[in-house]
């Protein structure tokens, strides 16, 4: 099984995510997507798109201290795109620990977030992006500013080994090192052929992308 954290109605409607709409995927995401008011046919957005017959969707709103309702070492791959910036650092750290628990030894956790401070392809992200709402509990607000250094450190402290896929370094250099060129890093991973692909990452070139492999 594979786990997708932070799914939204926009993401799962994107044709680039077609390969993620399959029975081996579990999507944790926006409760409003799953529980939204039914349309004129009496269906939620999830049902109306026929996704309920193709994949598993679990309404998910993370709170610190919450555990994922999965057994240890349940997943061969975990993917998250533009979700962890919406958590405070302590919350993100706790959820990284849960990812470490539910992923199989040797398997890969792929994290995609804004490269908030070091990016050189456009201006650094302003504090509190992406809403003008001053309330820091607002779910759309970005609460943690990740870089290749902070994200790699947070994951390695838990027990992952990491590799930057797309990132800007402290000297302002932009790196895009496709997994295809680093197969030795993934040689012991399950789902290797899926990991080598990046076509389902909707914001691949303009994000921070880090792969983390569970060591043991």
N, C-alpha and C positions, 0 to 999 in steps of 0.2 A: 504494500500500500504506500501511497504518496500523500503528503499533507501540504495544503496550500493555506497559508495564514494571511488573513486580511482581504479576503475576496470581497468584491463589491459588484453591484449590478452592472456598472460600466465595464469592469474588467471581464467578467464572464460573458458579456455580450460582444466583446472584441474578437473578431475572427482570428487574431493571432494566438488566442488562447484555446483554439479548437482542440489541440492535443491534450489539454488539461480537462476537457469535458469527457471523462471516461470513468468506468466503474471502479478503477483502481485509485481514484483520487478522492480525498476528503477535503472539502473546502470549509474553512472557518471564516465567517465573515459577517457583514452588516446584518443585524437582526431585522432591520426594516425591509431588507430585500426578501427575506423569507416570510416575514409576518405582515407585510404591507397589506393595506386594505384591498380586498379582492376587486378585480375589474368587473366589467359588465357580464362576463361569463362565469363569475364566481371563483376566479383563480387569482392567486398571488403572482407577482412578477416571476418568481422562481418556477411556478407551475406553467405559467403562460408561455414561457420560452422552451418548454419541454425538457428542462434540465433535470427535473425530479426523476425522470426515467433513465437518465444517462449518467448521473454522478451523485455523490453524497454531499449535501450542504448542511452545515451545522451552524445555527445562529451563534454569534460569538462577540462578546464585548469584554475585553480583558480588564480585570482588576487585580491589583497586587495581592499575592497570596493565593490566587486561584490556581488550581492544578488542571492540566488538560485531562480530559476523561478518556485516556487511552492507556493501554498497558505499556510497560517498559519495552523498549526496543521493538516498537510496532511498525515503524515506517522506514522505507528504504531511501527516501528522499524527502526533504522539506524545502519549500519555496515560499518566499514572501517578497512582495514588491510594494514599496512605498506604504509601509505600515508602521514599522518600528520607530519612525520619527514622530509618530503621534503619541508615543509613550514617554513618560519621564524616565530618566536613566535607571533609577532603581527598579521601575516596573519592567523595563526592557531586559535588565539583567536577570530578573526572576523568570521571565518568559524564555530567555535563552537557556536557562537551566532546565526548564521543562522540555524544551526542544532537545537538549542533550539526553534527557531521560528517555524520551519516546522514540528517538532515532536509533537505528541499529549501529553497532560498532563498525567503523569503516565507512559509514554512509555520509552523504553530503547534505549540509544545510546551506542553501543559497539565499543570501540577503541582498535586497536591492533597496536603497534609500537615497535621498538627496545627498550629494557631496556638498554639504552646506557651506563650509568655510574655505575649502582649498580649491574649489573649482575655478578654472581660468577661462572656460568657454563662455561664461557669463558672470555677472556680478554675484558675489557671495549672497547667500540667502539672508534676508533681514530677520531679526529676532521675532519670534511669534508668528511667523508665516504659517498658514496661508489665509488667515482671516483677520479683519480689523477688530474683531470682538476682543475686548481687553481681558476677558475671563479665561484663565489658563486651564480650566477644566473643559473648555469647549472642545468637542471631539475632533474638529477639523484643524485645530491649531497644532503646529509642529513644536514639540516640547523638548526634543533632543537634537542637537546639531552634530551629526556624525562626520568623521573623516576616516581615511584609511587607517590611521593610527589608533583612534579611539575605538572604532568598531573591531578591529583586529585584536586589540588588547582585551576588550570585554569578552570576546569569544574564546580567546586563548586561556584566560583566567579560569574558565569553566572546564576546559579540557579538550577544546577543539584545536586542530592545526589549521591555519588559514592561508589563503592565497588571494591577493587582489586581482580581480578580473578587469574592472574598469575603475579608474581612480585618478585623482590629481595628487602629486606629492608635495612636500613642503617647499620645494624649489619651483613650483608652478608647472612642472612637467605633467602632461596628460598621458596616461597609460591605458591602452586597450589590449589586453593579452588574452585572446580567445582561448577557451579551454582546450580546443583542438590542438594547440601548440604545446600543451603541458600535460599530456596524457599520463606521465609518470606520477604526477600528483594524485591522480584519480585511479591508479592501477588496482587498488584493493577495494574500490567502491562498488557497491551494487548500483544498478541503473546507469552504468558508465556511458552508454550510448545516448541516453536521454540527457545526462549531465553535459556532454560535449556540445549539445545544441543550445543555442541562445535565442532562437527565433520567437519564443513565447515571452521573452522579456520585452514588455511594451516600451519601456524607457531605458533601453540598454545603453546607448552611447552617451546620454546626458544624465547619468546617475552614478552613484558609487555602488559597485557590485563586488561582493566578497563571498567566496566559497569557504565553508568551514567543514572540515571532516572530523567526525568523532574518532578520537584516538583509541579509546577502549570503553 
